[in-house]
Amino acid sequence: MADNPIPEDILKIQKKLATYEKGSRNYKKYTKILAKHVKRFTMKKRVSSHIKTIETVEKISEEKIESKKS
C-alpha cells in the first residue's frame, strides 16, 4: 500500500462515503469534504511539478552557461 499514489485521508473519506445512502445529508457532507481533500492533493502535486520543472530549467540554463565559458 506504500506505493499507492492516493493519500490515506482521501481513501478513508471514500470508504466512509460508500457507507452512506446517495442523496442523504451525510453523503452530501462527505462529498464536500472529499472534494476539498482532492483539490488540496491535486494542488500539492501541481506545485511540486512546477517546482521540479523550474529546477530542471535552471539546471539546463546553468549547464549552457558553463559550456559557453569552456
Secondary structure, DSSP 8 states (H G I E B T S, - for coil): -TT-SS-HHHHHHHHHHHTS-TTSHHHHHHHHHHHHHHHHHHHHHHHHHHHHHHHHHHHHHHHHHHHHH-
